[in-house]
Amino acid sequence: MPKKQTPATKRKISLAQKGKKNSFYGKKHKKSSKEKISKSVSGKKNPMYGKKHSAATKRKISLAIKRARKRALKK
């Protein structure tokens, strides 16, 4: 079983992959790649296919969106 990372280690890894240090920085997927990705997760292949979020999960999603909007307005 892998060792759990401390919050400090997670933060270091996160910072090491942001902006220009990220290998995909400044690049875009080709149209053909986007189509392949779309096909690979559509319909029955989608992990949420035929499932519904519970009321508790819907509340959590709603709160997360509200928090994100507040943060965006502060900037």
N, C-alpha and C positions, 0 to 999 in steps of 0.2 A: 504494500500500500504506500503510495507516495506521501512524502512529508507535506504537511500543510504549511503554506507560506504566511509569514507575518504580514500585517497590514503595511508595514514599512517596506518590506520586500516587494509586495504587490504594487505599491506606489512607485518604486524605483523602476520596475519592469514597465509600468504604464508610461512613465516619463521617457523611458528609453525608446519607446515605439511611436512617439507623437511627432507630428509635423514632418519635416524633411528627413528625419531618421527612419520613417516608415518606408518600406520598399515599394509600396503602391502610391506614395505621395505624388500628386500632380498627374496621375495617369487616370484613364477612364476605360471601362470595359467596352469592347467592340460591340456593335449591334448584334452580330451573330452570337457572341458570348452571352449577351443579355437574354436572347431568345432561348438558348440552351438552358440557362439557369431557370428561366420562367417555366419551360416545359418540365424540368426535373422536379419542380415543387408544385405543380398544379394538379387539381383534382384529387384522386385517391392517394397520390404520392405526398400530399401536404400532411404534415404531422397533426394538424388540427382538423383535418377532414372529418366531418360527421360529429364533431365534438362541440361543446359550448362551454364558455367560461362560467364558473359559479358566481353567485352574487358577491361573495367575498372577494374573488379575484377581480371582478368588474370594479368594485370599490377601490381596490389597490391601484388598478390601472388609472382610474379617474383621478385619484390623489396624486399619482406620479406625474400625470399630464399637467395638472394644476400647478404643481411645484416647478415643473420645467418652464411653464409659461411665466411664472413669477420671476424666475431667475433670468429669463430672456428679456423681460421688461426692465430689469435692473441694469442690464448692460447697455 
